[in-house]
Amino acid sequence: VMTCSFRRSDDDHPPETLMPILALLLLAAPSPPPPLRACRSDQLRLSLDDHAGEFNGMSHSGTELSIRNIGPDCLLDALPKVQLRDARNRGLSAVRQAPRGMHPGPVMVPVRLAAGHRAATQIRWIAGPVFPRSQSIRASKIAVMIGAATLSAPLQATLYGPAGQAATFEQIPFHAVEGMAQG
């Protein structure tokens, strides 16, 4: 059995003499970092990558949207508004399908986007006339709303939907991608 005892020697400092040192240590403790701000459109760059047709098949198509942060660390909405536009930059009749799961909708935690890093999401749509009465729309551009501003990139896509209804697309929430962004 091991025992331990503490005996104060005459060289020890009484507790009251340690108080000023303790106070200085507490004052010197680092303060928490300021909260991250929402990403601004001027610090972000949007790009698309269809991964050589990886999203194509079974009457579907799609692309990966990637947002690169060229500014300071910030928070990006996990499901920002995405809009498909025609060659004249007019919004098309295409809407994001409601995410599956909780209703009225899942809670989406913003994505921490570090400086030099990127976040990605996938957009998928029906690319063939699979409905008894199909209608199609042609998108020339995709736009992502960041606050009051818009990021956009060229996109050549044909979406199909039932006649008389808006075409739909699926979008998964943005997620941070490991490693530094290229380009």
Stockholm file with secondary structure:
# STOCKHOLM 1.0

chainA/1-183         VMTCSFRRSDDDHPPETLMPILALLLLAAPSPPPPLRACRSDQLRLSLDDHAGEFNGMSHSGTELSIRNIGPDCLLDALPKVQLRDARNRGLSAVRQAPRGMHPGPVMVPVRLAAGHRAATQIRWIAGPVFPRSQSIRASKIAVMIGAATLSAPLQATLYGPAGQAATFEQIPFHAVEGMAQG
#=GR chainA/1-183 SS CCCCCCCCCTTSCCHHHHHHHHHHHHHHSCCCCCCCCBCCGGGEEEEEECGGGTTCBTTEEEEEEEEEECSSCEEECSSCCEEEECTTSCBCSEEECCCSSSSSCCCCCCEEECTTCEEEEEEEEECSCCSTTEEEEEEEEEEEEETTEEEEEEEEEEEEEETTSCEEEEECCCEEESSCCCC
#=GC SS_cons         CCCCCCCCCTTSCCHHHHHHHHHHHHHHSCCCCCCCCBCCGGGEEEEEECGGGTTCBTTEEEEEEEEEECSSCEEECSSCCEEEECTTSCBCSEEECCCSSSSSCCCCCCEEECTTCEEEEEEEEECSCCSTTEEEEEEEEEEEEETTEEEEEEEEEEEEEETTSCEEEEECCCEEESSCCCC
//
